[in-house]
């Protein structure tokens, strides 16, 4: 691992900051729902190759969650 890679703690700090921003903007229920949907998307993702990016798209295309 090089200095260019983020540590696990740094990722948790970023997730916490994103969570705080979502709570401030839309409330606790929205923040929890968004993070759960993101976790579900990651768990169910079937990448199209080693370099596939995880992107949640809310429209009818690009693998929307169809909820």
GUZAFI-300275 format. One record per atom (N, C-alpha, C): residue number from 1; residue in one letter; atom name; x, y, z. Coordinates in Angstrom, 1 decimal. Example, Ala and Ser with C-alpha at 12.3 -4.5 7.8 and 13.67 -1.06 7.14 Angstrom:
<rs>
(r 1, 'A', 'N', (13.2, -5.7, 7.8))
(r 1, 'A', 'CA', (12.3, -4.5, 7.8))
(r 1, 'A', 'C', (13.2, -3.3, 7.8))
(r 2, 'S', 'N', (12.8, -2.2, 7.1))
(r 2, 'S', 'CA', (13.7, -1.1, 7.1))
(r 2, 'S', 'C', (12.9, 0.0, 7.9))
</rs>
This chain:
<rs>
(r 1, 'X', 'N', (0.8, -1.2, 0.0))
(r 1, 'X', 'CA', (0.0, 0.0, 0.0))
(r 1, 'X', 'C', (0.9, 1.2, 0.0))
(r 2, 'X', 'N', (0.5, 2.2, -0.8))
(r 2, 'X', 'CA', (1.3, 3.4, -0.9))
(r 2, 'X', 'C', (0.6, 4.6, -0.1))
(r 3, 'X', 'N', (1.3, 5.7, 0.0))
(r 3, 'X', 'CA', (0.8, 6.8, 0.7))
(r 3, 'X', 'C', (-0.4, 7.4, -0.1))
(r 4, 'X', 'N', (-0.5, 7.1, -1.4))
(r 4, 'X', 'CA', (-1.6, 7.6, -2.2))
(r 4, 'X', 'C', (-2.9, 7.0, -1.9))
(r 5, 'X', 'N', (-2.9, 5.8, -1.3))
(r 5, 'X', 'CA', (-4.2, 5.1, -1.0))
(r 5, 'X', 'C', (-4.7, 5.6, 0.4))
(r 6, 'X', 'N', (-6.0, 5.8, 0.4))
(r 6, 'X', 'CA', (-6.7, 6.2, 1.7))
(r 6, 'X', 'C', (-6.7, 5.0, 2.6))
(r 7, 'X', 'N', (-6.6, 5.3, 3.9))
(r 7, 'X', 'CA', (-6.7, 4.3, 4.9))
(r 7, 'X', 'C', (-8.2, 4.0, 5.2))
(r 8, 'X', 'N', (-8.5, 2.9, 5.8))
(r 8, 'X', 'CA', (-9.9, 2.6, 6.1))
(r 8, 'X', 'C', (-10.5, 3.6, 7.0))
(r 9, 'X', 'N', (-9.7, 4.1, 8.0))
(r 9, 'X', 'CA', (-10.2, 5.2, 8.9))
(r 9, 'X', 'C', (-10.6, 6.4, 8.1))
(r 10, 'X', 'N', (-9.8, 6.8, 7.0))
(r 10, 'X', 'CA', (-10.1, 7.9, 6.2))
(r 10, 'X', 'C', (-11.4, 7.7, 5.4))
(r 11, 'X', 'N', (-11.6, 6.5, 5.0))
(r 11, 'X', 'CA', (-12.9, 6.2, 4.3))
(r 11, 'X', 'C', (-14.1, 6.4, 5.3))
(r 12, 'X', 'N', (-13.9, 5.9, 6.5))
(r 12, 'X', 'CA', (-15.0, 6.0, 7.5))
(r 12, 'X', 'C', (-15.2, 7.5, 7.8))
(r 13, 'X', 'N', (-14.2, 8.3, 7.9))
(r 13, 'X', 'CA', (-14.3, 9.7, 8.1))
(r 13, 'X', 'C', (-15.1, 10.4, 7.0))
(r 14, 'X', 'N', (-14.8, 10.0, 5.8))
(r 14, 'X', 'CA', (-15.5, 10.5, 4.6))
(r 14, 'X', 'C', (-17.0, 10.1, 4.6))
(r 15, 'X', 'N', (-17.3, 8.8, 5.0))
(r 15, 'X', 'CA', (-18.7, 8.4, 5.1))
(r 15, 'X', 'C', (-19.4, 9.1, 6.1))
(r 16, 'X', 'N', (-18.8, 9.4, 7.3))
(r 16, 'X', 'CA', (-19.4, 10.1, 8.3))
(r 16, 'X', 'C', (-19.7, 11.5, 7.9))
(r 17, 'X', 'N', (-18.8, 12.2, 7.2))
(r 17, 'X', 'CA', (-19.0, 13.5, 6.7))
(r 17, 'X', 'C', (-20.2, 13.6, 5.8))
(r 18, 'X', 'N', (-20.3, 12.6, 4.8))
(r 18, 'X', 'CA', (-21.4, 12.5, 3.9))
(r 18, 'X', 'C', (-22.7, 12.3, 4.6))
(r 19, 'X', 'N', (-22.7, 11.4, 5.6))
(r 19, 'X', 'CA', (-23.8, 11.2, 6.4))
(r 19, 'X', 'C', (-24.3, 12.4, 7.1))
(r 20, 'X', 'N', (-23.4, 13.2, 7.7))
(r 20, 'X', 'CA', (-23.7, 14.4, 8.4))
(r 20, 'X', 'C', (-24.3, 15.4, 7.4))
(r 21, 'X', 'N', (-23.8, 15.5, 6.2))
(r 21, 'X', 'CA', (-24.3, 16.4, 5.2))
(r 21, 'X', 'C', (-25.7, 16.0, 4.8))
(r 22, 'X', 'N', (-26.0, 14.7, 4.6))
(r 22, 'X', 'CA', (-27.3, 14.3, 4.2))
(r 22, 'X', 'C', (-28.3, 14.5, 5.4))
(r 23, 'X', 'N', (-27.9, 14.3, 6.6))
(r 23, 'X', 'CA', (-28.8, 14.5, 7.7))
(r 23, 'X', 'C', (-29.2, 16.0, 7.8))
(r 24, 'X', 'N', (-28.2, 16.9, 7.7))
(r 24, 'X', 'CA', (-28.4, 18.3, 7.7))
(r 24, 'X', 'C', (-29.3, 18.8, 6.6))
(r 25, 'X', 'N', (-29.2, 18.2, 5.4))
(r 25, 'X', 'CA', (-30.0, 18.6, 4.3))
(r 25, 'X', 'C', (-31.4, 18.0, 4.3))
(r 26, 'X', 'N', (-31.5, 16.7, 4.6))
(r 26, 'X', 'CA', (-32.8, 16.0, 4.4))
(r 26, 'X', 'C', (-33.3, 15.2, 5.5))
(r 27, 'X', 'N', (-32.5, 15.1, 6.6))
(r 27, 'X', 'CA', (-33.0, 14.4, 7.8))
(r 27, 'X', 'C', (-32.3, 13.0, 7.9))
(r 28, 'X', 'N', (-32.5, 12.4, 9.1))
(r 28, 'X', 'CA', (-31.9, 11.1, 9.4))
(r 28, 'X', 'C', (-32.4, 10.0, 8.6))
(r 29, 'X', 'N', (-33.8, 10.0, 8.4))
(r 29, 'X', 'CA', (-34.3, 8.9, 7.6))
(r 29, 'X', 'C', (-33.8, 8.8, 6.2))
(r 30, 'X', 'N', (-33.7, 10.0, 5.6))
(r 30, 'X', 'CA', (-33.1, 10.0, 4.2))
(r 30, 'X', 'C', (-31.7, 9.5, 4.2))
(r 31, 'X', 'N', (-30.8, 10.0, 5.2))
(r 31, 'X', 'CA', (-29.4, 9.6, 5.2))
(r 31, 'X', 'C', (-29.3, 8.0, 5.4))
(r 32, 'X', 'N', (-30.1, 7.5, 6.3))
(r 32, 'X', 'CA', (-30.0, 6.0, 6.5))
(r 32, 'X', 'C', (-30.5, 5.3, 5.3))
(r 33, 'X', 'N', (-31.6, 5.7, 4.7))
(r 33, 'X', 'CA', (-32.1, 5.1, 3.5))
(r 33, 'X', 'C', (-31.1, 5.1, 2.3))
(r 34, 'X', 'N', (-30.4, 6.3, 2.1))
(r 34, 'X', 'CA', (-29.5, 6.4, 1.1))
(r 34, 'X', 'C', (-28.3, 5.5, 1.3))
(r 35, 'X', 'N', (-27.8, 5.4, 2.5))
(r 35, 'X', 'CA', (-26.7, 4.6, 2.8))
(r 35, 'X', 'C', (-27.0, 3.1, 2.6))
(r 36, 'X', 'N', (-28.2, 2.7, 3.0))
(r 36, 'X', 'CA', (-28.7, 1.3, 2.9))
(r 36, 'X', 'C', (-28.8, 1.0, 1.4))
(r 37, 'X', 'N', (-29.3, 1.9, 0.6))
(r 37, 'X', 'CA', (-29.4, 1.6, -0.8))
(r 37, 'X', 'C', (-28.1, 1.5, -1.5))
(r 38, 'X', 'N', (-27.1, 2.4, -1.0))
(r 38, 'X', 'CA', (-25.8, 2.3, -1.5))
(r 38, 'X', 'C', (-25.1, 0.9, -1.2))
(r 39, 'X', 'N', (-25.3, 0.5, 0.0))
(r 39, 'X', 'CA', (-24.8, -0.8, 0.4))
(r 39, 'X', 'C', (-25.4, -2.0, -0.4))
(r 40, 'X', 'N', (-26.7, -1.9, -0.6))
(r 40, 'X', 'CA', (-27.4, -2.9, -1.4))
(r 40, 'X', 'C', (-26.9, -2.9, -2.8))
(r 41, 'X', 'N', (-26.7, -1.7, -3.4))
(r 41, 'X', 'CA', (-26.1, -1.6, -4.7))
(r 41, 'X', 'C', (-24.8, -2.3, -4.8))
(r 42, 'X', 'N', (-23.9, -2.0, -3.8))
(r 42, 'X', 'CA', (-22.6, -2.6, -3.8))
(r 42, 'X', 'C', (-22.7, -4.1, -3.7))
(r 43, 'X', 'N', (-23.5, -4.6, -2.8))
(r 43, 'X', 'CA', (-23.7, -6.0, -2.6))
(r 43, 'X', 'C', (-24.2, -6.8, -3.9))
(r 44, 'X', 'N', (-25.1, -6.1, -4.6))
(r 44, 'X', 'CA', (-25.7, -6.8, -5.8))
(r 44, 'X', 'C', (-25.0, -6.5, -7.1))
(r 45, 'X', 'N', (-24.0, -5.6, -7.1))
(r 45, 'X', 'CA', (-23.4, -5.2, -8.3))
(r 45, 'X', 'C', (-22.6, -6.4, -9.0))
(r 46, 'X', 'N', (-22.8, -6.5, -10.2))
(r 46, 'X', 'CA', (-22.1, -7.5, -11.0))
(r 46, 'X', 'C', (-21.3, -6.7, -12.1))
(r 47, 'X', 'N', (-20.0, -6.4, -11.7))
(r 47, 'X', 'CA', (-19.2, -5.5, -12.6))
(r 47, 'X', 'C', (-19.0, -6.1, -14.0))
(r 48, 'X', 'N', (-18.9, -5.2, -14.9))
(r 48, 'X', 'CA', (-18.6, -5.6, -16.3))
(r 48, 'X', 'C', (-17.1, -5.6, -16.6))
(r 49, 'X', 'N', (-16.3, -5.8, -15.6))
(r 49, 'X', 'CA', (-14.9, -5.9, -15.7))
(r 49, 'X', 'C', (-14.2, -5.4, -14.5))
(r 50, 'X', 'N', (-12.9, -5.5, -14.5))
(r 50, 'X', 'CA', (-12.2, -5.1, -13.3))
(r 50, 'X', 'C', (-12.2, -3.6, -13.0))
(r 51, 'X', 'N', (-12.4, -2.8, -14.0))
(r 51, 'X', 'CA', (-12.4, -1.3, -13.8))
(r 51, 'X', 'C', (-13.8, -0.7, -13.8))
(r 52, 'X', 'N', (-14.8, -1.5, -13.6))
(r 52, 'X', 'CA', (-16.2, -1.0, -13.5))
(r 52, 'X', 'C', (-16.3, 0.0, -12.3))
(r 53, 'X', 'N', (-17.0, 1.1, -12.6))
(r 53, 'X', 'CA', (-17.2, 2.1, -11.5))
(r 53, 'X', 'C', (-18.6, 1.8, -10.9))
(r 54, 'X', 'N', (-18.7, 2.0, -9.6))
(r 54, 'X', 'CA', (-20.0, 1.9, -8.9))
(r 54, 'X', 'C', (-20.7, 3.2, -9.0))
(r 55, 'X', 'N', (-21.8, 3.3, -9.8))
(r 55, 'X', 'CA', (-22.6, 4.5, -9.9))
(r 55, 'X', 'C', (-24.1, 4.2, -9.7))
(r 56, 'X', 'N', (-24.7, 4.9, -8.9))
(r 56, 'X', 'CA', (-26.2, 4.7, -8.7))
(r 56, 'X', 'C', (-26.8, 5.8, -9.5))
(r 57, 'X', 'N', (-27.6, 5.3, -10.5))
(r 57, 'X', 'CA', (-28.3, 6.2, -11.4))
(r 57, 'X', 'C', (-29.8, 6.0, -11.1))
(r 58, 'X', 'N', (-30.5, 7.1, -11.0))
(r 58, 'X', 'CA', (-31.9, 7.0, -10.5))
(r 58, 'X', 'C', (-32.9, 6.9, -11.7))
(r 59, 'X', 'N', (-32.4, 6.9, -12.9))
(r 59, 'X', 'CA', (-33.3, 6.8, -14.1))
(r 59, 'X', 'C', (-33.6, 5.4, -14.5))
(r 60, 'X', 'N', (-34.2, 5.3, -15.7))
(r 60, 'X', 'CA', (-34.6, 4.0, -16.2))
(r 60, 'X', 'C', (-33.4, 3.2, -16.8))
(r 61, 'X', 'N', (-32.3, 3.9, -17.0))
(r 61, 'X', 'CA', (-31.2, 3.2, -17.7))
(r 61, 'X', 'C', (-30.0, 3.1, -16.7))
(r 62, 'X', 'N', (-29.0, 2.5, -17.1))
(r 62, 'X', 'CA', (-27.7, 2.3, -16.4))
(r 62, 'X', 'C', (-27.9, 1.5, -15.1))
(r 63, 'X', 'N', (-28.8, 0.6, -15.1))
(r 63, 'X', 'CA', (-28.9, -0.3, -13.9))
(r 63, 'X', 'C', (-29.5, 0.3, -12.7))
(r 64, 'X', 'N', (-30.6, 1.1, -12.9))
(r 64, 'X', 'CA', (-31.3, 1.6, -11.8))
(r 64, 'X', 'C', (-31.8, 0.5, -10.8))
(r 65, 'X', 'N', (-32.1, 0.9, -9.6))
(r 65, 'X', 'CA', (-32.4, -0.1, -8.6))
(r 65, 'X', 'C', (-33.9, -0.6, -8.8))
(r 66, 'X', 'N', (-34.7, 0.1, -9.6))
(r 66, 'X', 'CA', (-36.0, -0.3, -9.9))
(r 66, 'X', 'C', (-36.9, -0.5, -8.6))
(r 67, 'X', 'N', (-36.8, 0.4, -7.7))
(r 67, 'X', 'CA', (-37.6, 0.3, -6.4))
(r 67, 'X', 'C', (-38.9, 1.0, -6.6))
</rs>
